[in-house]
Amino acid sequence: MGYLFAAYAVFWGLTFAYVFTIASRQKRLENEIEALSRAVKREET
């Protein structure tokens, strides 16, 4: 039974780590898109 608990703990730990990395990548991409959008607006004027 201990192995089952360990397996669930590892699974959820890895799942949360994966979700965290995806969220940080998304935030970084949003910041980059915003910077590119500002650069395009400056070039248009």
Secondary structure, DSSP 8 states (H G I E B T S, - for coil): -HHHHHHHHHHHHHHHHHHHHHHHHHHHHHHHHHHHHHHHHHHH-
